[in-house]
Amino acid sequence: MDSAREESAATEPVRLTAWVHGLVQGVGFRWWTRSRALELGLVGKATNLADGRVEVVAEGPRDACERLLAALRSGQTPGRVDHVAQRWSEPKGNLTGFVER
């Protein structure tokens, strides 16, 4: 890929949905995720799921979403992350700010 095409792909808006498995509820994980996402200029949400996972939905430039995904996997999060599954899709554009649910 040439550098112009690589740069275009890095700034292309995307939607990242990540499911974070481990000890991630009741430990400040959603707050931490929100802080990282806002630092990266992303919009979205972090939601506790009934099965103990946290679902993270973020929209913005692909490189920023990839950096958020790397942060989720970094070992520097509150609690303990055992596994992060992700799905990439087209942004829906229906998110504003970054909320914890």
PyMOL commands that place a pseudoatom at each C-alpha (Angstrom):
pseudoatom trace, name=CA, resn=MET, resi=1, chain=A, elem=C, hetatm=0, pos=[0.000, 0.000, 0.000]
pseudoatom trace, name=CA, resn=ASP, resi=2, chain=A, elem=C, hetatm=0, pos=[1.328, 3.468, -0.727]
pseudoatom trace, name=CA, resn=SER, resi=3, chain=A, elem=C, hetatm=0, pos=[1.624, 5.977, 2.114]
pseudoatom trace, name=CA, resn=ALA, resi=4, chain=A, elem=C, hetatm=0, pos=[-1.344, 8.099, 0.963]
pseudoatom trace, name=CA, resn=ARG, resi=5, chain=A, elem=C, hetatm=0, pos=[-3.600, 5.051, 0.976]
pseudoatom trace, name=CA, resn=GLU, resi=6, chain=A, elem=C, hetatm=0, pos=[-2.253, 3.950, 4.375]
pseudoatom trace, name=CA, resn=GLU, resi=7, chain=A, elem=C, hetatm=0, pos=[-2.922, 7.410, 5.807]
pseudoatom trace, name=CA, resn=SER, resi=8, chain=A, elem=C, hetatm=0, pos=[-6.440, 7.369, 4.381]
pseudoatom trace, name=CA, resn=ALA, resi=9, chain=A, elem=C, hetatm=0, pos=[-7.127, 3.957, 5.928]
pseudoatom trace, name=CA, resn=ALA, resi=10, chain=A, elem=C, hetatm=0, pos=[-5.804, 5.150, 9.314]
pseudoatom trace, name=CA, resn=THR, resi=11, chain=A, elem=C, hetatm=0, pos=[-8.140, 8.155, 9.394]
pseudoatom trace, name=CA, resn=GLU, resi=12, chain=A, elem=C, hetatm=0, pos=[-11.164, 6.373, 7.886]
pseudoatom trace, name=CA, resn=PRO, resi=13, chain=A, elem=C, hetatm=0, pos=[-14.032, 6.408, 10.411]
pseudoatom trace, name=CA, resn=VAL, resi=14, chain=A, elem=C, hetatm=0, pos=[-14.937, 2.981, 11.796]
pseudoatom trace, name=CA, resn=ARG, resi=15, chain=A, elem=C, hetatm=0, pos=[-16.983, 1.378, 14.559]
pseudoatom trace, name=CA, resn=LEU, resi=16, chain=A, elem=C, hetatm=0, pos=[-15.223, -0.914, 17.013]
pseudoatom trace, name=CA, resn=THR, resi=17, chain=A, elem=C, hetatm=0, pos=[-17.274, -3.224, 19.198]
pseudoatom trace, name=CA, resn=ALA, resi=18, chain=A, elem=C, hetatm=0, pos=[-15.176, -5.019, 21.815]
pseudoatom trace, name=CA, resn=TRP, resi=19, chain=A, elem=C, hetatm=0, pos=[-16.276, -7.546, 24.419]
pseudoatom trace, name=CA, resn=VAL, resi=20, chain=A, elem=C, hetatm=0, pos=[-13.910, -7.581, 27.386]
pseudoatom trace, name=CA, resn=HIS, resi=21, chain=A, elem=C, hetatm=0, pos=[-13.786, -10.801, 29.428]
pseudoatom trace, name=CA, resn=GLY, resi=22, chain=A, elem=C, hetatm=0, pos=[-12.278, -11.085, 32.913]
pseudoatom trace, name=CA, resn=LEU, resi=23, chain=A, elem=C, hetatm=0, pos=[-12.687, -9.275, 36.220]
pseudoatom trace, name=CA, resn=VAL, resi=24, chain=A, elem=C, hetatm=0, pos=[-13.876, -5.996, 34.673]
pseudoatom trace, name=CA, resn=GLN, resi=25, chain=A, elem=C, hetatm=0, pos=[-17.007, -5.027, 36.613]
pseudoatom trace, name=CA, resn=GLY, resi=26, chain=A, elem=C, hetatm=0, pos=[-16.939, -3.067, 39.861]
pseudoatom trace, name=CA, resn=VAL, resi=27, chain=A, elem=C, hetatm=0, pos=[-13.268, -2.114, 39.461]
pseudoatom trace, name=CA, resn=GLY, resi=28, chain=A, elem=C, hetatm=0, pos=[-13.437, 1.226, 37.575]
pseudoatom trace, name=CA, resn=PHE, resi=29, chain=A, elem=C, hetatm=0, pos=[-12.951, -0.409, 34.185]
pseudoatom trace, name=CA, resn=ARG, resi=30, chain=A, elem=C, hetatm=0, pos=[-15.709, 1.502, 32.368]
pseudoatom trace, name=CA, resn=TRP, resi=31, chain=A, elem=C, hetatm=0, pos=[-14.501, 4.833, 33.785]
pseudoatom trace, name=CA, resn=TRP, resi=32, chain=A, elem=C, hetatm=0, pos=[-10.928, 4.011, 32.718]
pseudoatom trace, name=CA, resn=THR, resi=33, chain=A, elem=C, hetatm=0, pos=[-12.122, 3.014, 29.223]
pseudoatom trace, name=CA, resn=ARG, resi=34, chain=A, elem=C, hetatm=0, pos=[-14.125, 6.236, 28.903]
pseudoatom trace, name=CA, resn=SER, resi=35, chain=A, elem=C, hetatm=0, pos=[-11.037, 8.280, 29.864]
pseudoatom trace, name=CA, resn=ARG, resi=36, chain=A, elem=C, hetatm=0, pos=[-8.855, 6.523, 27.263]
pseudoatom trace, name=CA, resn=ALA, resi=37, chain=A, elem=C, hetatm=0, pos=[-11.542, 6.909, 24.570]
pseudoatom trace, name=CA, resn=LEU, resi=38, chain=A, elem=C, hetatm=0, pos=[-11.980, 10.637, 25.245]
pseudoatom trace, name=CA, resn=GLU, resi=39, chain=A, elem=C, hetatm=0, pos=[-8.189, 11.139, 25.136]
pseudoatom trace, name=CA, resn=LEU, resi=40, chain=A, elem=C, hetatm=0, pos=[-8.281, 9.544, 21.667]
pseudoatom trace, name=CA, resn=GLY, resi=41, chain=A, elem=C, hetatm=0, pos=[-11.211, 11.685, 20.491]
pseudoatom trace, name=CA, resn=LEU, resi=42, chain=A, elem=C, hetatm=0, pos=[-13.630, 8.757, 20.216]
pseudoatom trace, name=CA, resn=VAL, resi=43, chain=A, elem=C, hetatm=0, pos=[-17.368, 8.642, 20.870]
pseudoatom trace, name=CA, resn=GLY, resi=44, chain=A, elem=C, hetatm=0, pos=[-19.209, 5.622, 22.215]
pseudoatom trace, name=CA, resn=LYS, resi=45, chain=A, elem=C, hetatm=0, pos=[-20.121, 3.718, 25.346]
pseudoatom trace, name=CA, resn=ALA, resi=46, chain=A, elem=C, hetatm=0, pos=[-18.915, 1.111, 27.829]
pseudoatom trace, name=CA, resn=THR, resi=47, chain=A, elem=C, hetatm=0, pos=[-21.661, -1.130, 29.181]
pseudoatom trace, name=CA, resn=ASN, resi=48, chain=A, elem=C, hetatm=0, pos=[-21.695, -3.834, 31.865]
pseudoatom trace, name=CA, resn=LEU, resi=49, chain=A, elem=C, hetatm=0, pos=[-23.280, -7.025, 30.534]
pseudoatom trace, name=CA, resn=ALA, resi=50, chain=A, elem=C, hetatm=0, pos=[-25.230, -9.502, 32.674]
pseudoatom trace, name=CA, resn=ASP, resi=51, chain=A, elem=C, hetatm=0, pos=[-22.616, -12.238, 32.095]
pseudoatom trace, name=CA, resn=GLY, resi=52, chain=A, elem=C, hetatm=0, pos=[-19.788, -10.193, 33.653]
pseudoatom trace, name=CA, resn=ARG, resi=53, chain=A, elem=C, hetatm=0, pos=[-18.267, -8.833, 30.438]
pseudoatom trace, name=CA, resn=VAL, resi=54, chain=A, elem=C, hetatm=0, pos=[-18.015, -5.177, 29.453]
pseudoatom trace, name=CA, resn=GLU, resi=55, chain=A, elem=C, hetatm=0, pos=[-19.078, -4.207, 25.947]
pseudoatom trace, name=CA, resn=VAL, resi=56, chain=A, elem=C, hetatm=0, pos=[-17.182, -1.257, 24.495]
pseudoatom trace, name=CA, resn=VAL, resi=57, chain=A, elem=C, hetatm=0, pos=[-18.527, 0.494, 21.392]
pseudoatom trace, name=CA, resn=ALA, resi=58, chain=A, elem=C, hetatm=0, pos=[-16.344, 3.243, 19.937]
pseudoatom trace, name=CA, resn=GLU, resi=59, chain=A, elem=C, hetatm=0, pos=[-16.479, 5.259, 16.725]
pseudoatom trace, name=CA, resn=GLY, resi=60, chain=A, elem=C, hetatm=0, pos=[-13.813, 7.455, 15.191]
pseudoatom trace, name=CA, resn=PRO, resi=61, chain=A, elem=C, hetatm=0, pos=[-10.669, 7.199, 13.069]
pseudoatom trace, name=CA, resn=ARG, resi=62, chain=A, elem=C, hetatm=0, pos=[-9.419, 3.628, 12.655]
pseudoatom trace, name=CA, resn=ASP, resi=63, chain=A, elem=C, hetatm=0, pos=[-6.006, 4.400, 14.177]
pseudoatom trace, name=CA, resn=ALA, resi=64, chain=A, elem=C, hetatm=0, pos=[-7.622, 5.828, 17.328]
pseudoatom trace, name=CA, resn=CYS, resi=65, chain=A, elem=C, hetatm=0, pos=[-9.921, 2.797, 17.642]
pseudoatom trace, name=CA, resn=GLU, resi=66, chain=A, elem=C, hetatm=0, pos=[-6.919, 0.489, 17.222]
pseudoatom trace, name=CA, resn=ARG, resi=67, chain=A, elem=C, hetatm=0, pos=[-5.109, 2.400, 19.982]
pseudoatom trace, name=CA, resn=LEU, resi=68, chain=A, elem=C, hetatm=0, pos=[-8.128, 1.978, 22.276]
pseudoatom trace, name=CA, resn=LEU, resi=69, chain=A, elem=C, hetatm=0, pos=[-8.215, -1.754, 21.509]
pseudoatom trace, name=CA, resn=ALA, resi=70, chain=A, elem=C, hetatm=0, pos=[-4.486, -1.988, 22.312]
pseudoatom trace, name=CA, resn=ALA, resi=71, chain=A, elem=C, hetatm=0, pos=[-5.121, -0.172, 25.622]
pseudoatom trace, name=CA, resn=LEU, resi=72, chain=A, elem=C, hetatm=0, pos=[-7.878, -2.653, 26.503]
pseudoatom trace, name=CA, resn=ARG, resi=73, chain=A, elem=C, hetatm=0, pos=[-5.363, -5.471, 25.946]
pseudoatom trace, name=CA, resn=SER, resi=74, chain=A, elem=C, hetatm=0, pos=[-2.394, -3.688, 27.559]
pseudoatom trace, name=CA, resn=GLY, resi=75, chain=A, elem=C, hetatm=0, pos=[-2.502, -5.213, 31.024]
pseudoatom trace, name=CA, resn=GLN, resi=76, chain=A, elem=C, hetatm=0, pos=[-2.673, -1.642, 32.394]
pseudoatom trace, name=CA, resn=THR, resi=77, chain=A, elem=C, hetatm=0, pos=[-6.457, -1.649, 32.954]
pseudoatom trace, name=CA, resn=PRO, resi=78, chain=A, elem=C, hetatm=0, pos=[-8.248, -1.764, 36.294]
pseudoatom trace, name=CA, resn=GLY, resi=79, chain=A, elem=C, hetatm=0, pos=[-9.261, -5.297, 37.232]
pseudoatom trace, name=CA, resn=ARG, resi=80, chain=A, elem=C, hetatm=0, pos=[-8.091, -8.199, 35.095]
pseudoatom trace, name=CA, resn=VAL, resi=81, chain=A, elem=C, hetatm=0, pos=[-8.638, -8.641, 31.359]
pseudoatom trace, name=CA, resn=ASP, resi=82, chain=A, elem=C, hetatm=0, pos=[-8.518, -12.279, 30.237]
pseudoatom trace, name=CA, resn=HIS, resi=83, chain=A, elem=C, hetatm=0, pos=[-9.631, -11.837, 26.633]
pseudoatom trace, name=CA, resn=VAL, resi=84, chain=A, elem=C, hetatm=0, pos=[-10.914, -9.144, 24.276]
pseudoatom trace, name=CA, resn=ALA, resi=85, chain=A, elem=C, hetatm=0, pos=[-13.022, -10.103, 21.253]
pseudoatom trace, name=CA, resn=GLN, resi=86, chain=A, elem=C, hetatm=0, pos=[-13.612, -7.430, 18.643]
pseudoatom trace, name=CA, resn=ARG, resi=87, chain=A, elem=C, hetatm=0, pos=[-15.744, -6.668, 15.601]
pseudoatom trace, name=CA, resn=TRP, resi=88, chain=A, elem=C, hetatm=0, pos=[-15.095, -3.901, 13.080]
pseudoatom trace, name=CA, resn=SER, resi=89, chain=A, elem=C, hetatm=0, pos=[-17.955, -2.334, 11.140]
pseudoatom trace, name=CA, resn=GLU, resi=90, chain=A, elem=C, hetatm=0, pos=[-19.111, 0.822, 9.418]
pseudoatom trace, name=CA, resn=PRO, resi=91, chain=A, elem=C, hetatm=0, pos=[-19.793, 3.709, 11.821]
pseudoatom trace, name=CA, resn=LYS, resi=92, chain=A, elem=C, hetatm=0, pos=[-23.464, 4.404, 12.453]
pseudoatom trace, name=CA, resn=GLY, resi=93, chain=A, elem=C, hetatm=0, pos=[-22.866, 8.028, 13.496]
pseudoatom trace, name=CA, resn=ASN, resi=94, chain=A, elem=C, hetatm=0, pos=[-25.503, 7.870, 16.217]
pseudoatom trace, name=CA, resn=LEU, resi=95, chain=A, elem=C, hetatm=0, pos=[-23.148, 8.292, 19.197]
pseudoatom trace, name=CA, resn=THR, resi=96, chain=A, elem=C, hetatm=0, pos=[-22.164, 11.480, 20.992]
pseudoatom trace, name=CA, resn=GLY, resi=97, chain=A, elem=C, hetatm=0, pos=[-19.691, 11.753, 23.851]
pseudoatom trace, name=CA, resn=PHE, resi=98, chain=A, elem=C, hetatm=0, pos=[-18.625, 8.593, 25.637]
pseudoatom trace, name=CA, resn=VAL, resi=99, chain=A, elem=C, hetatm=0, pos=[-20.932, 7.194, 28.293]
pseudoatom trace, name=CA, resn=GLU, resi=100, chain=A, elem=C, hetatm=0, pos=[-20.750, 4.497, 30.944]
pseudoatom trace, name=CA, resn=ARG, resi=101, chain=A, elem=C, hetatm=0, pos=[-23.831, 2.308, 31.250]
for i in range(1, 101): cmd.bond("trace and resi %d" % i, "trace and resi %d" % (i + 1))
show_as sticks, trace
zoom trace
